[in-house]
Structure formats: C-alpha cells, structure tokens
Amino acid sequence: MWVHFDLKSHKAETHVADYHGYPVLDGWPHSPVTPTALRQLTRAPLNAPLAERIASRDAFDRRALYALPLNGRPTTTLARLQSPALRGRNGCLDLPDLLHLADPAVRTCRGGHPPGTGCLRENLTWSSSKSPRLWQWPLYGTTEWERVYNQRGAVERSYAHLKSAAGPGLRRDEFRLRGLGKLTVVILADVIASNLGKIYNVATADHELHHRQHDWAA
C-alpha cells in the first residue's frame, strides 16, 4: 500500500539523520553522495508560477535518483531497501567491480564505509517508526508523488461534499455502527444521495437557463 501526505510548512524541513550510513531526507534514506544542494528542498506552493512549480518538481525528481531503491513493494509501515551501488544507482570506490553499472547522471561515492554501512550494506529495512511524520511513498515532491496526490485531492473533495450542507450533511456521531458491511451500506447511500443532489442541481440550472432564454427571445 502506498501512503501520501502533504508536508505543511512546519513539518517539511529536511530531517537529516544517519541510518546505517545513509542520510534521511524528507523521511527516506538517500545515498551518501546526495548533492548538498538537493538535501534541503522546499515544494513550491500551488499558487506559485508554473515555471517555479516545474523547477521544484524537477529538483525533487533529481534527488530521487539518490534515494535508496525499493526491494519489493512497500507496506504502510515497512520498506525493504537495497544499496544504491549494488542496484546501479551510484558507483562506489569500495565496490570497484560494480562501477560500470553506475548511472552516469549520479555522483560516484568515494567509499571508506565501515563494514555493514553505507554502500557496503546490501539490504536494509526502513520502518515508519524511524520517521513517523514523514513516512510515505512515492517520494515526496516527485512527479509520481504529485500524480497520486492529485487523486487524493479528488477523494477528499468528495468527502467534504458528503459532510457539507450541499450534500447529505454527515455529522459526527450521527451513526453508531460496527462492521465493514454496515458502514459500506451507509456510505453507498450517502454517495447515491449526493449524486442525486448534483443531478437535481444541474437539471434545475438547465431549466432556469431555458426559461431565461425563452424570456429573452420574447
């Protein structure tokens, strides 16, 4: 399962910590050779000019090249990761036999890692408990993150409509039910009521427009 959060201004600072020789940036371990300019990034606000938003997303995409790659699909609490040197992300002088696999767009690590740390650690498990407020996948701020986050926005707007006076107007403690089946029926009824309300509003608006056009023609 993938989880996605929007980091507010007071939560979005880059939290740098050392995890087996890897710096943690915005809740995810990255290669030790991640450029300094990419370690502290701020996502452009939605009302920023288009060019600024594109530049911000591109910076996060460049930093994603240094993020530790997944080994399998992450869950809501755990992700299995692999050494970026072993996966061909960056080369490492401690692993000279694998230098030919490195992505030329990514810096080469100078090596010098203690045994079992940094590029020398083949696999590691990244837990949400290490960064509970920032844990998410896809990586924050990237193109893939924005694509999925936009889907989340549509879902939240639907929830807001269900709670609003213009919709069914769900209120806290209105229903006291247990069980997925019962809750599913309630939500389904609310969605049907919400859609019928939208259809009624559109039909009413069309009817009023027709009458106005008739009056203007007269």
N, C-alpha and C positions, 0 to 999 in steps of 0.2 A: 504494500500500500504506500502511496506517495502522500506526503503531507506538505502543506504550503501555508506560510504565514507572511503577513506584510509587516516588516520591521519598522515600528514607529521611530521617531527621531531619537527618543531617549533609550531605545533598545538596539539601534542599528550600528553602534560603534563596533569596530573590529575588535573582537576579543582574542588577543594573541596569547596562546598558551602552548606549552610543549607537550606533545603526545607522542612518546617513543621517538623523539627527534623530528617530529613534523609540527610546524606552526598551525594553529587552528584559526581560520579566518571566517568570520560570519557563520560559525557553527560547523565548519567542515575542515578536516586536516588537509593541508596542502604540502607540496614539495618544499624542501628546504631552500630551493633556488628560486622560489617565487619572487619576482622583482619587487623592490621596496615600493615603487610607485603603484603597484597593484594590491598592496596589503591593506590599505585603508581606502575603501571605495564607498561613495555615497550615491544611492539611487536617485536619479533626477525626479522631481515631483511631477505629478500628472499634468499640471498646468504649465510646465516648462516648455520652451520652444521645441519643435520636433527635432531639430538638429542636436539639441542638448540631450534629449531623451535617447536618441540613437547612439550618441557618443557614450553615454552612460552604459547602455546595454552592451555595446561593443567592448567596453573595458571589462565588464563582468565576464563576457564570453572569453576574452583573452586570459583572464585569471583562471577560468575553468580548465584551461589546458594544464594547469599546475595542480589541480585538485586530485587527490588520491582516487584512482578509478575503482568502480564497484566490482566486486566479485559475486555476481548474482543480484537478485532483486532485493532492495532494502525493505524492511518492515517498518512499523511505526516506532520501533524502539531500537532496532539493531541494523547495522550495515556491515557486511564483510568487505574489506578493502584490500588492495594489493599495492605492492611497491610500485611507484611510477617508473622506476628504472627497469624493473622486470617486465612491465607492460608496454615498454617502448615510448613512454611519455617523455622522460628526460634521461639523458645519459648520466652516468656516474663514474668517476675515475676509480672508485673502489670496485667497479664491475667492468673492467676494460673489455671483456669478451662480448658485452652487450651494447657497446657504444654504437654499433652500426644500426641498431634497432631504434635509436632515439629519433624523436620528431625534431627536424631542423628548426622548427619555429619555437622550440622550448630550450631554455638555457641548459647547459651541462653542469651537473653538480661536481664540485671539487673533491668530494669524498671526505675521508677522515672520520667516518662514523664509528662510534663504539659498536662492538658486536651486538646484533639484535636490535639496532635502532636505525632510523632514517632509511635510506635506500636499501640497506642490508636486511631489513625486516621484510620477509616475503609476504606475509599476511598479517592482518590485524583486524580486530573487531571494534567498530566505532559505535558507542552507545549513546542514546539520547540523554542519559544521566550525566554525560560529560558536558553537555551544552543544552540543557532542557529548554531554554527560552529561544534558542536559535535553530533547533533541530528541524531540518526539512530537506526534502529532495523533490524536484530538481534543485540545483544550486541556486541560491538567492540571486536575483538580479539578471540572470541569463535569459536568452531568448526563449528557451524551453520553459523556464520558470514563469515568464510573462504570459506565455500561451496558456498554461494551465491555470495561472492566477486569474486570467480573464474569464475562464469558465467558472471559477469560484465566485466571481463577482456577479455573474448572471444568477447563480443559485441563491446568493444572499439577497439579491433584489427580489426574488420570488418569495423568500421567507419574510422579507419586510412587507410585501404586499399582503401576505396572509395575516399579518398582525395589524395591518392598518385599518382605519375606518372604511377606506375604499374597498377593502377586501372582506373576507369573513370576519376579521377583527378578533383573532385569537387572543385570549388574555391568560395571564398566569393563574394557575390553579383552577382553570375552567373545567378541565377534565382530570379525573383521577383514575387512570387506567394502568394496568400492568400487562406486559406481554406484547411481543412484536406484532402479532396478528391484530389485536385490538387497536394499537396505535396506527397501524397501516391503514385500517378502515377509516379512522378519524382523519388522517392526513389526506387520504384519497377523496373523502367527502369534501374537505376544505378546498382541495385543488379543483374539484368539479365546480363547487360554488364560486370560486374565484374566476374560473374560465367563463362560466355563465354570466357573471357580472361584467366581465370585459366584453363579451359578445353583445350584451344588452347596451352597454355604453356606446359601442361602435354603431350598433343599429340605431340608437336614439340620435346620435350625432348625424348619421346619414339622413334620417328622417327630417331633422330640423334643417339641414342644409337644403334638402329637396324643397321644403316649404319656402325657405328664403329665396331660392332661385325662382320658384313659381311666383312669389310676390313681386320680385324684381321684374320678371317678364311681363306681369300685369301692369 
